[in-house]
Amino acid sequence: MITDVLYKLVLMGDSGSGKSCILRRMNGESFDPNHVSTIGVDFKMIQRQEAGYNFKLVLFPLDRLFG
């Protein structure tokens, strides 16, 4: 699939605020109440075709870096 439109989105928030759970839900996975906090780097890539365009969305959850 050739990508016509590429979006990169960074989700920032406190540890345990649900950033990775949002990514799981957007990717069609179910909510996991026993999800362990992400350590390191995580990302999800979602590809969709709408109105004749191929969209790619890359999502990066990050903990707040500065208090």
Secondary structure, DSSP 8 states (H G I E B T S, - for coil): ---SEEEEEEEEE-TTSSHHHHHHHHTT----TT-----S---EEEEEEETTEEEEEEEEEEE-S--
